[in-house]
Amino acid sequence: MSAESPTERAPARGKRADALRNQQALLAAAAEEFVASGVDAPIRRIAARAGVGTGTIYRHFPTRADLVTAVYRHQIEECAEAGPELLARADSPFAALRQWIDLFVDFLVTKHGLADAMQSDSSGFAALHSHFLDRLLPVCGHLLDAAVASGEIGAGTRPYELMRGIGNLCIGGGDPQYDPRRLIDLLLDGLLLDGPRHP
């Protein structure tokens, strides 16, 4: 049997790349919808936001738990990759930290429905939580270290403490009058050596 020629292999690679792009777009749309409406957002709304049919979503993610888990992993990677990018282009390391925390808060809003969506799959939840810590703690630590090195904040803030504190502030109990971002701004301002600074 003759080997595949490069031209025969190229369309398959192209299709795989297209499928990956479509899946990433779908996950991004689902994440936006989950932030806006929670993990129980109708699949048809997610499909409309992504510009695909509902069948496409079910083909990739047969259950809501599959979709929520995939969104969770997608957001972990986006949050992890954003840290160095923000540090490279922000006005200061503290500005990069503040922008990264804003992304982290969006991520936490989605995360809050994860346990309910996964229901009895506690081992899957534990594995995802470990992945979350492995990927995001070093990024947060790097941003904090950069802000300390620049003289913007004092030393001593540990990434786990900061992330855990922000996570606790994001639990609003469904109160529409509660705005965690305002309190997170106050928390971040408290780290500054020269007083509050808002973007």
N, CA, C and O of each residue as an XYZ file, in Angstrom:
796
protein
N       0.853     -1.193      0.000
C       0.000      0.000      0.000
C       0.888      1.241      0.000
O       1.864      1.304      0.748
N       0.563      2.215     -0.821
C       1.389      3.411     -0.904
C       1.087      4.343      0.263
O      -0.036      4.388      0.765
N       2.107      5.085      0.685
C       1.942      6.044      1.774
C       1.106      7.227      1.295
O       1.065      7.544      0.106
N       0.428      7.882      2.272
C      -0.346      9.088      1.945
C       0.595     10.183      1.460
O       1.681     10.371      2.007
N       0.176     10.885      0.451
C       0.973     12.016     -0.005
C       0.693     13.221      0.899
O      -0.347     13.262      1.556
N       1.609     14.208      0.944
C       1.368     15.409      1.755
C       0.072     16.115      1.393
O      -0.598     16.672      2.262
N      -0.288     16.092      0.101
C      -1.520     16.792     -0.297
C      -2.753     16.056      0.203
O      -3.789     16.676      0.446
N      -2.650     14.707      0.362
C      -3.788     13.957      0.886
C      -3.942     14.174      2.388
O      -5.053     14.156      2.919
N      -2.797     14.382      3.073
C      -2.847     14.580      4.520
C      -3.300     15.990      4.883
O      -3.908     16.187      5.935
N      -3.018     16.966      4.041
C      -3.297     18.367      4.369
C      -4.768     18.644      4.656
O      -5.058     19.336      5.632
N      -5.730     18.135      3.846
C      -7.135     18.426      4.141
C      -7.557     17.906      5.504
O      -8.337     18.552      6.205
N      -7.031     16.712      5.893
C      -7.393     16.165      7.196
C      -6.898     17.090      8.308
O      -7.605     17.362      9.278
N      -5.646     17.569      8.134
C      -5.110     18.495      9.129
C      -5.939     19.782      9.159
O      -6.202     20.331     10.229
N      -6.346     20.257      7.986
C      -7.155     21.467      7.907
C      -8.491     21.290      8.597
O      -8.966     22.185      9.295
N      -9.098     20.118      8.394
C     -10.388     19.843      9.036
C     -10.232     19.797     10.548
O     -11.074     20.314     11.281
N      -9.137     19.168     11.017
C      -8.904     19.102     12.460
C      -8.710     20.509     13.032
O      -9.225     20.824     14.105
N      -7.970     21.344     12.313
C      -7.740     22.718     12.775
C      -9.053     23.489     12.813
O      -9.310     24.234     13.759
N      -9.892     23.310     11.778
C     -11.201     23.980     11.755
C     -12.066     23.509     12.915
O     -12.717     24.316     13.580
N     -12.072     22.200     13.155
C     -12.879     21.649     14.247
C     -12.412     22.199     15.588
O     -13.229     22.507     16.455
N     -11.085     22.324     15.759
C     -10.545     22.852     17.005
C     -10.938     24.316     17.184
O     -11.316     24.734     18.279
N     -10.847     25.092     16.102
C     -11.245     26.500     16.171
C     -12.722     26.631     16.517
O     -13.106     27.463     17.340
N     -13.554     25.793     15.876
C     -14.994     25.827     16.154
C     -15.280     25.476     17.614
O     -16.130     26.091     18.258
N     -14.559     24.480     18.123
C     -14.776     24.071     19.503
C     -14.344     25.175     20.466
O     -15.012     25.419     21.471
N     -13.227     25.842     20.163
C     -12.764     26.935     21.018
C     -13.773     28.087     21.005
O     -14.047     28.690     22.043
N     -14.326     28.390     19.819
C     -15.331     29.453     19.716
C     -16.582     29.083     20.506
O     -17.195     29.934     21.150
N     -16.953     27.809     20.450
C     -18.121     27.331     21.172
C     -17.903     27.450     22.681
O     -18.800     27.874     23.411
N     -16.705     27.074     23.146
C     -16.395     27.159     24.570
C     -16.370     28.604     25.046
O     -16.835     28.908     26.144
N     -15.824     29.498     24.218
C     -15.798     30.918     24.571
C     -17.225     31.461     24.681
O     -17.533     32.221     25.600
N     -18.089     31.073     23.747
C     -19.486     31.521     23.774
C     -20.197     30.967     25.009
O     -20.959     31.682     25.661
N     -19.953     29.711     25.326
C     -20.581     29.108     26.505
C     -20.106     29.806     27.777
O     -20.898     30.053     28.688
N     -18.815     30.123     27.838
C     -18.283     30.819     29.018
C     -18.963     32.172     29.194
O     -19.338     32.536     30.308
N     -19.126     32.921     28.101
C     -19.786     34.233     28.168
C     -21.228     34.093     28.646
O     -21.708     34.885     29.457
N     -21.909     33.073     28.129
C     -23.307     32.864     28.511
C     -23.407     32.431     29.975
O     -24.328     32.838     30.683
N     -22.453     31.600     30.429
C     -22.459     31.167     31.828
C     -22.201     32.347     32.760
O     -22.818     32.443     33.821
N     -21.288     33.252     32.369
C     -21.018     34.439     33.185
C     -22.276     35.301     33.275
O     -22.599     35.837     34.335
N     -22.984     35.429     32.145
C     -24.177     36.282     32.100
C     -25.374     35.647     32.800
O     -26.135     36.336     33.480
N     -25.547     34.306     32.631
C     -26.797     33.673     33.069
C     -26.628     32.445     33.949
O     -27.620     31.847     34.367
N     -25.384     32.054     34.241
C     -25.167     30.860     35.045
C     -25.077     29.614     34.184
O     -25.367     29.647     32.988
N     -24.668     28.500     34.812
C     -24.425     27.276     34.046
C     -25.705     26.596     33.565
O     -25.652     25.640     32.793
N     -26.844     27.089     34.021
C     -28.107     26.532     33.544
C     -28.643     27.278     32.329
O     -29.786     27.062     31.924
N     -27.831     28.154     31.743
C     -28.252     28.903     30.545
C     -28.702     27.933     29.459
O     -28.073     26.893     29.268
N     -29.781     28.254     28.743
C     -30.288     27.356     27.696
C     -29.234     27.096     26.613
O     -28.529     28.004     26.174
N     -29.152     25.849     26.206
C     -28.189     25.453     25.174
C     -28.436     26.224     23.881
O     -27.489     26.548     23.164
N     -29.697     26.519     23.578
C     -30.000     27.237     22.331
C     -29.388     28.638     22.346
O     -28.983     29.149     21.301
N     -29.317     29.274     23.550
C     -28.700     30.595     23.634
C     -27.182     30.504     23.424
O     -26.574     31.366     22.790
N     -26.602     29.459     23.964
C     -25.160     29.254     23.763
C     -24.890     29.020     22.284
O     -23.942     29.569     21.723
N     -25.734     28.197     21.653
C     -25.567     27.900     20.229
C     -25.708     29.173     19.397
O     -24.940     29.397     18.462
N     -26.685     29.998     19.737
C     -26.889     31.246     18.995
C     -25.690     32.168     19.150
O     -25.260     32.796     18.182
N     -25.153     32.253     20.353
C     -23.998     33.115     20.595
C     -22.780     32.614     19.825
O     -21.968     33.403     19.342
N     -22.665     31.291     19.718
C     -21.520     30.701     19.013
C     -21.731     30.647     17.509
O     -20.784     30.418     16.756
N     -22.982     30.860     17.061
C     -23.274     30.796     15.633
C     -23.315     29.385     15.091
O     -22.971     29.147     13.933
N     -23.744     28.429     15.939
C     -23.849     27.029     15.507
C     -25.229     26.509     15.892
O     -25.978     27.180     16.602
N     -25.557     25.316     15.422
C     -26.801     24.671     15.815
C     -26.627     23.941     17.134
O     -25.506     23.621     17.531
N     -27.739     23.676     17.816
C     -27.650     22.968     19.095
C     -27.074     21.571     18.904
O     -26.410     21.045     19.797
N     -27.322     20.969     17.752
C     -26.781     19.632     17.484
C     -25.257     19.613     17.536
O     -24.654     18.632     17.969
N     -24.641     20.708     17.089
C     -23.177     20.795     17.124
C     -22.673     20.749     18.561
O     -21.672     20.097     18.859
N     -23.378     21.448     19.447
C     -22.966     21.437     20.855
C     -23.087     20.037     21.427
O     -22.171     19.552     22.091
N     -24.225     19.377     21.169
C     -24.422     18.038     21.727
C     -23.473     17.010     21.113
O     -23.146     16.005     21.743
N     -23.039     17.264     19.895
C     -22.081     16.345     19.270
C     -20.734     16.410     19.997
O     -20.083     15.387     20.209
N     -20.328     17.624     20.375
C     -19.067     17.781     21.099
C     -19.208     17.455     22.582
O     -18.310     16.871     23.189
N     -20.354     17.844     23.161
C     -20.555     17.727     24.604
C     -21.937     17.119     24.864
O     -22.927     17.846     24.950
N     -22.007     15.790     24.989
C     -23.311     15.126     25.108
C     -24.132     15.548     26.329
O     -25.362     15.527     26.280
N     -23.470     15.928     27.417
C     -24.210     16.348     28.612
C     -23.786     17.760     29.017
O     -22.738     18.254     28.600
N     -24.616     18.392     29.833
C     -24.269     19.726     30.330
C     -23.005     19.672     31.181
O     -22.190     20.594     31.150
N     -22.844     18.581     31.945
C     -21.630     18.441     32.760
C     -20.388     18.425     31.876
O     -19.364     19.011     32.229
N     -20.476     17.750     30.717
C     -19.343     17.727     29.779
C     -19.012     19.139     29.310
O     -17.844     19.522     29.239
N     -20.049     19.908     28.990
C     -19.847     21.271     28.497
C     -19.259     22.167     29.588
O     -18.304     22.905     29.343
N     -19.833     22.100     30.790
C     -19.354     22.957     31.880
C     -17.908     22.613     32.232
O     -17.098     23.509     32.471
N     -17.583     21.329     32.264
C     -16.213     20.905     32.568
C     -15.249     21.412     31.506
O     -14.159     21.885     31.828
N     -15.647     21.313     30.241
C     -14.790     21.782     29.152
C     -14.596     23.292     29.227
O     -13.495     23.790     28.994
N     -15.669     24.026     29.552
C     -15.563     25.485     29.702
C     -14.604     25.818     30.846
O     -13.768     26.713     30.729
N     -14.738     25.090     31.943
C     -13.875     25.293     33.108
C     -12.408     25.121     32.721
O     -11.573     25.960     33.059
N     -12.095     24.034     32.013
C     -10.708     23.800     31.584
C     -10.241     24.871     30.597
O      -9.104     25.339     30.667
N     -11.118     25.245     29.692
C     -10.800     26.279     28.707
C     -10.460     27.596     29.404
O      -9.507     28.278     29.027
N     -11.243     27.946     30.419
C     -11.005     29.198     31.130
C      -9.740     29.149     31.978
O      -9.051     30.158     32.128
N      -9.436     27.984     32.529
C      -8.176     27.838     33.267
C      -7.008     28.166     32.343
O      -6.107     28.922     32.706
N      -7.037     27.588     31.145
C      -5.930     27.815     30.206
C      -5.877     29.273     29.755
O      -4.796     29.855     29.673
N      -7.031     29.864     29.464
C      -7.054     31.271     29.058
C      -6.502     32.167     30.161
O      -5.735     33.092     29.895
N      -6.899     31.885     31.401
C      -6.455     32.682     32.538
C      -4.949     32.514     32.744
O      -4.246     33.486     33.021
N      -4.463     31.296     32.609
C      -3.033     31.034     32.789
C      -2.209     31.741     31.721
O      -1.177     32.343     32.019
N      -2.669     31.665     30.478
C      -1.917     32.269     29.373
C      -1.997     33.796     29.395
O      -1.103     34.469     28.883
N      -3.053     34.341     29.978
C      -3.230     35.799     29.997
C      -2.228     36.490     30.903
O      -1.851     37.632     30.640
N      -1.786     35.822     31.971
C      -0.896     36.460     32.935
C       0.358     37.056     32.309
O       0.586     38.259     32.434
N       1.180     36.247     31.636
C       2.392     36.792     31.012
C       2.091     37.831     29.932
O       2.837     38.797     29.775
N       0.998     37.635     29.187
C       0.644     38.592     28.131
C       0.300     39.957     28.734
O       0.735     40.990     28.225
N      -0.477     39.959     29.812
C      -0.842     41.211     30.472
C       0.384     41.895     31.060
O       0.526     43.115     30.975
N       1.263     41.106     31.651
C       2.477     41.670     32.247
C       3.346     42.332     31.189
O       3.997     43.343     31.453
N       3.353     41.759     29.993
C       4.189     42.307     28.914
C       3.645     43.621     28.363
O       4.417     44.457     27.894
N       2.305     43.819     28.413
C       1.763     45.008     27.751
C       1.110     46.028     28.677
O       0.777     47.127     28.234
N       0.919     45.694     29.945
C       0.258     46.628     30.866
C       1.206     47.767     31.243
O       2.421     47.659     31.078
N       0.630     48.861     31.754
C       1.416     50.028     32.150
C       2.349     49.723     33.317
O       3.414     50.327     33.444
N       1.944     48.781     34.168
C       2.754     48.414     35.329
C       2.396     46.996     35.750
O       1.344     46.487     35.362
N       3.259     46.341     36.547
C       2.909     44.997     37.035
C       1.617     44.974     37.844
O       0.851     44.014     37.764
N       1.369     46.041     38.634
C       0.131     46.054     39.404
C      -1.085     46.179     38.495
O      -2.120     45.563     38.753
N      -0.964     46.979     37.425
C      -2.054     47.084     36.454
C      -2.320     45.718     35.811
O      -3.471     45.346     35.582
N      -1.250     44.979     35.524
C      -1.406     43.633     34.959
C      -2.102     42.718     35.959
O      -2.971     41.931     35.585
N      -1.717     42.821     37.238
C      -2.354     42.001     38.280
C      -3.835     42.320     38.365
O      -4.662     41.412     38.454
N      -4.182     43.610     38.340
C      -5.597     44.005     38.437
C      -6.392     43.475     37.237
O      -7.511     42.990     37.405
N      -5.826     43.565     36.039
C      -6.517     43.064     34.839
C      -6.657     41.542     34.893
O      -7.677     40.990     34.480
N      -5.625     40.872     35.404
C      -5.687     39.404     35.507
C      -6.753     38.986     36.525
O      -7.491     38.027     36.301
N      -6.825     39.707     37.635
C      -7.844     39.405     38.645
C      -9.242     39.572     38.050
O     -10.151     38.816     38.391
N      -9.421     40.548     37.171
C     -10.723     40.751     36.523
C     -11.111     39.522     35.695
O     -12.262     39.086     35.717
N     -10.136     38.968     34.964
C     -10.388     37.729     34.211
C     -10.672     36.568     35.161
O     -11.545     35.738     34.907
N      -9.933     36.527     36.238
C     -10.095     35.463     37.238
C     -11.506     35.501     37.832
O     -12.112     34.457     38.069
N     -12.021     36.705     38.070
C     -13.373     36.833     38.623
C     -14.405     36.296     37.622
O     -15.334     35.591     38.014
N     -14.248     36.623     36.334
C     -15.149     36.065     35.319
C     -15.125     34.539     35.371
O     -16.159     33.878     35.274
N     -13.933     34.008     35.523
C     -13.754     32.558     35.607
C     -14.476     31.997     36.834
O     -15.144     30.967     36.740
N     -14.348     32.664     37.984
C     -14.967     32.179     39.211
C     -16.486     32.184     39.126
O     -17.146     31.322     39.705
N     -17.041     33.156     38.405
C     -18.500     33.197     38.243
C     -18.982     31.913     37.574
O     -20.006     31.348     37.961
N     -18.239     31.457     36.569
C     -18.588     30.203     35.895
C     -18.354     29.008     36.814
O     -19.161     28.079     36.852
N     -17.270     29.036     37.540
C     -16.876     27.901     38.384
C     -17.920     27.574     39.443
O     -18.063     26.416     39.835
N     -18.654     28.586     39.909
C     -19.567     28.344     41.018
C     -20.654     27.315     40.707
O     -21.171     26.675     41.622
N     -21.000     27.150     39.457
C     -22.021     26.160     39.128
C     -21.460     24.797     38.794
O     -22.210     23.879     38.462
N     -20.147     24.655     38.877
C     -19.523     23.413     38.412
C     -19.931     22.207     39.241
O     -20.264     21.163     38.681
N     -19.913     22.330     40.564
C     -20.219     21.193     41.420
C     -21.629     20.665     41.150
O     -21.841     19.455     41.080
N     -22.591     21.581     41.001
C     -23.964     21.150     40.725
C     -24.056     20.464     39.363
O     -24.754     19.462     39.209
N     -23.343     21.015     38.377
C     -23.408     20.444     37.029
C     -22.810     19.046     36.997
O     -23.303     18.175     36.281
N     -21.737     18.825     37.778
C     -21.075     17.516     37.771
C     -21.773     16.520     38.691
O     -21.544     15.315     38.592
N     -22.616     17.017     39.575
C     -23.407     16.212     40.498
C     -22.527     15.240     41.278
O     -21.743     15.682     42.118
N     -22.626     13.940     41.034
C     -21.952     12.971     41.898
C     -20.505     12.707     41.507
O     -19.831     11.918     42.168
N     -20.013     13.342     40.457
C     -18.644     13.049     40.002
C     -17.626     13.846     40.822
O     -16.995     14.772     40.312
N     -17.475     13.476     42.098
C     -16.591     14.225     42.981
C     -15.120     14.051     42.601
O     -14.316     14.960     42.802
N     -14.767     12.886     42.053
C     -13.371     12.668     41.657
C     -13.001     13.579     40.486
O     -11.887     14.099     40.426
N     -13.948     13.772     39.549
C     -13.705     14.672     38.427
C     -13.564     16.105     38.892
O     -12.733     16.854     38.378
N     -14.383     16.492     39.874
C     -14.300     17.844     40.420
C     -12.953     18.055     41.102
O     -12.327     19.101     40.933
N     -12.502     17.056     41.879
C     -11.222     17.170     42.589
C     -10.063     17.303     41.606
O      -9.141     18.087     41.827
N     -10.116     16.529     40.513
C      -9.046     16.598     39.512
C      -9.005     17.970     38.858
O      -7.928     18.516     38.622
N     -10.174     18.529     38.565
C     -10.229     19.857     37.959
C      -9.720     20.927     38.930
O      -9.042     21.873     38.527
N     -10.051     20.764     40.200
C      -9.592     21.745     41.183
C      -8.065     21.707     41.312
O      -7.424     22.749     41.446
N      -7.493     20.513     41.271
C      -6.029     20.381     41.326
C      -5.388     21.033     40.105
O      -4.364     21.708     40.212
N      -6.007     20.820     38.941
C      -5.500     21.425     37.706
C      -5.561     22.955     37.801
O      -4.636     23.653     37.385
N      -6.658     23.455     38.352
C      -6.847     24.888     38.568
C      -5.706     25.462     39.414
O      -5.115     26.478     39.048
N      -5.397     24.822     40.531
C      -4.330     25.307     41.404
C      -2.968     25.200     40.735
O      -2.155     26.120     40.822
N      -2.717     24.076     40.067
C      -1.418     23.867     39.406
C      -1.143     24.925     38.342
O      -0.006     25.371     38.183
N      -2.183     25.325     37.616
C      -1.997     26.264     36.505
C      -2.034     27.730     36.944
O      -1.283     28.553     36.420
N      -2.905     28.059     37.906
C      -3.133     29.472     38.193
C      -2.325     30.023     39.367
O      -1.998     31.210     39.378
N      -2.000     29.198     40.342
C      -1.206     29.711     41.459
C       0.145     30.278     41.003
O       0.525     31.360     41.451
N       0.884     29.576     40.121
C       2.164     30.156     39.676
C       1.994     31.478     38.920
O       2.832     32.372     39.038
N       0.920     31.603     38.148
C       0.683     32.841     37.393
C       0.417     33.996     38.350
O       0.990     35.076     38.206
N      -0.455     33.765     39.328
C      -0.750     34.791     40.323
C       0.517     35.152     41.089
O       0.773     36.328     41.346
N       1.308     34.149     41.454
C       2.550     34.390     42.179
C       3.526     35.226     41.377
O       4.188     36.109     41.922
N       3.618     34.952     40.085
C       4.525     35.702     39.216
C       4.100     37.175     39.118
O       4.945     38.069     39.148
N       2.797     37.423     39.002
C       2.287     38.794     38.943
C       2.523     39.530     40.264
O       2.890     40.705     40.264
N       2.314     38.844     41.380
C       2.573     39.458     42.686
C       4.053     39.790     42.842
O       4.406     40.878     43.298
N       4.923     38.842     42.460
C       6.369     39.074     42.564
C       6.797     40.273     41.729
O       7.627     41.072     42.160
N       6.223     40.397     40.525
C       6.570     41.520     39.646
C       6.126     42.843     40.261
O       6.843     43.839     40.174
N       4.938     42.857     40.885
C       4.439     44.081     41.520
C       5.268     44.441     42.751
O       5.458     45.621     43.045
N       5.762     43.431     43.473
C       6.656     43.678     44.608
C       7.977     44.250     44.107
O       8.489     45.227     44.652
N       8.529     43.622     43.048
C       9.817     44.067     42.500
C       9.744     45.497     41.974
O      10.740     46.220     42.004
N       8.572     45.909     41.491
C       8.420     47.273     40.961
C       8.190     48.304     42.071
O       8.163     49.509     41.819
N       8.024     47.810     43.303
C       7.812     48.725     44.430
C       6.370     49.181     44.596
O       6.098     50.098     45.372
N       5.443     48.552     43.877
C       4.038     48.977     43.954
C       3.324     48.389     45.170
O       2.486     49.049     45.784
N       3.657     47.154     45.510
C       3.035     46.516     46.673
C       4.129     45.956     47.576
O       5.258     45.734     47.138
N       3.784     45.731     48.832
C       4.734     45.152     49.764
C       4.816     43.647     49.604
O       3.915     43.022     49.046
N       5.895     43.071     50.094
C       6.068     41.617     50.051
C       5.163     40.958     51.090
O       4.695     41.603     52.028
N       4.931     39.674     50.902
C       4.224     38.909     51.922
C       2.854     38.400     51.527
O       2.311     37.531     52.210
N       2.269     38.912     50.440
C       0.969     38.403     50.000
C       1.183     37.099     49.241
O       1.897     37.061     48.240
N       0.563     36.041     49.723
C       0.724     34.738     49.080
C      -0.371     34.537     48.034
O      -1.523     34.909     48.261
N      -0.015     33.949     46.886
C      -1.022     33.808     45.818
C      -2.255     33.026     46.251
O      -3.373     33.385     45.879
N      -2.069     31.957     47.035
C      -3.236     31.174     47.444
C      -4.181     32.020     48.295
O      -5.400     31.960     48.128
N      -3.605     32.815     49.219
C      -4.445     33.670     50.071
C      -5.234     34.667     49.236
O      -6.428     34.865     49.459
N      -4.567     35.292     48.277
C      -5.240     36.288     47.447
C      -6.354     35.651     46.622
O      -7.473     36.164     46.577
N      -6.043     34.531     45.969
C      -7.046     33.871     45.133
C      -8.205     33.348     45.977
O      -9.362     33.438     45.567
N      -7.901     32.808     47.145
C      -8.962     32.302     48.018
C      -9.837     33.452     48.521
O     -11.061     33.329     48.578
N      -9.202     34.569     48.886
C      -9.968     35.721     49.342
C     -10.891     36.260     48.264
O     -12.045     36.591     48.532
N     -10.377     36.345     47.047
C     -11.203     36.819     45.927
C     -12.343     35.846     45.665
O     -13.472     36.254     45.392
N     -12.036     34.551     45.751
C     -13.076     33.538     45.575
C     -14.193     33.691     46.595
O     -15.370     33.577     46.254
N     -13.826     33.951     47.849
C     -14.835     34.131     48.898
C     -15.677     35.384     48.644
O     -16.884     35.384     48.887
N     -15.038     36.448     48.155
C     -15.787     37.672     47.868
C     -16.768     37.488     46.707
O     -17.764     38.204     46.609
N     -16.480     36.531     45.837
C     -17.346     36.311     44.667
C     -18.612     35.533     45.010
O     -19.511     35.417     44.178
N     -18.690     35.006     46.219
C     -19.889     34.252     46.617
C     -20.919     35.245     47.132
O     -20.844     35.694     48.276
N     -21.869     35.582     46.291
C     -22.835     36.614     46.659
C     -24.180     36.088     47.088
O     -25.051     36.864     47.483
N     -24.371     34.775     47.020
C     -25.647     34.208     47.436
C     -26.824     34.646     46.583
O     -27.964     34.614     47.047
N     -26.570     35.058     45.335
C     -27.664     35.441     44.446
C     -28.252     36.806     44.736
O     -29.311     37.140     44.203
N     -27.599     37.604     45.564
C     -28.103     38.942     45.898
C     -27.780     39.895     44.742
O     -26.604     40.148     44.480
N     -28.790     40.430     44.044
C     -28.531     41.300     42.889
C     -27.878     42.622     43.270
O     -27.299     43.291     42.414
N     -27.962     43.010     44.544
C     -27.355     44.270     44.982
C     -25.880     44.097     45.365
O     -25.181     45.078     45.618
N     -25.416     42.853     45.406
C     -24.034     42.596     45.819
C     -23.114     42.659     44.612
O     -23.343     41.985     43.607
N     -22.059     43.481     44.718
C     -21.094     43.632     43.633
C     -19.709     43.243     44.136
O     -19.030     44.054     44.764
N     -19.283     42.013     43.867
C     -17.982     41.576     44.387
C     -16.816     42.389     43.840
O     -15.799     42.545     44.516
N     -16.954     42.911     42.617
C     -15.821     43.631     42.023
C     -15.472     44.898     42.811
O     -14.305     45.287     42.875
N     -16.473     45.535     43.405
C     -16.192     46.739     44.196
C     -15.334     46.373     45.408
O     -14.376     47.076     45.731
N     -15.678     45.280     46.072
C     -14.907     44.846     47.233
C     -13.526     44.341     46.836
O     -12.556     44.524     47.571
N     -13.440     43.704     45.671
C     -12.139     43.233     45.186
C     -11.231     44.417     44.876
O     -10.027     44.360     45.126
N     -11.807     45.497     44.330
C     -11.027     46.721     44.105
C     -10.462     47.252     45.420
O      -9.306     47.669     45.489
N     -11.295     47.229     46.462
C     -10.832     47.699     47.773
C      -9.717     46.800     48.302
O      -8.742     47.280     48.880
N      -9.871     45.496     48.098
C      -8.841     44.547     48.530
C      -7.523     44.818     47.810
O      -6.466     44.870     48.439
N      -7.587     44.990     46.501
C      -6.369     45.239     45.727
C      -5.753     46.586     46.097
O      -4.531     46.704     46.186
N      -6.591     47.603     46.312
C      -6.076     48.905     46.721
C      -5.318     48.800     48.043
O      -4.353     49.528     48.280
N      -5.767     47.891     48.892
C      -5.110     47.703     50.181
C      -3.705     47.133     50.067
O      -2.918     47.235     51.009
N      -3.377     46.530     48.919
C      -2.029     45.989     48.712
C      -1.032     47.082     48.344
O       0.172     46.924     48.544
N      -1.537     48.191     47.807
C      -0.655     49.234     47.284
C       0.084     49.966     48.397
O      -0.474     50.252     49.456
N       1.346     50.260     48.133
C       2.162     50.991     49.105
C       1.887     52.488     49.076
O       2.107     53.178     50.071
N       1.399     53.004     47.924
C       1.210     54.458     47.807
C      -0.256     54.849     47.692
O      -0.572     55.900     47.135
N      -1.159     54.014     48.213
C      -2.569     54.376     48.229
C      -3.329     53.884     47.005
O      -2.729     53.364     46.064
N      -4.664     54.050     47.017
C      -5.526     53.535     45.954
C      -5.161     54.071     44.582
O      -4.752     55.221     44.418
N      -5.326     53.190     43.602
C      -5.084     53.588     42.208
C      -6.025     52.793     41.322
O      -5.923     51.567     41.260
N      -6.934     53.460     40.638
C      -7.897     52.774     39.764
C      -7.515     53.008     38.314
O      -7.001     54.072     37.970
N      -7.765     52.016     37.456
C      -7.428     52.179     36.038
C      -8.266     53.260     35.382
O      -8.110     53.525     34.190
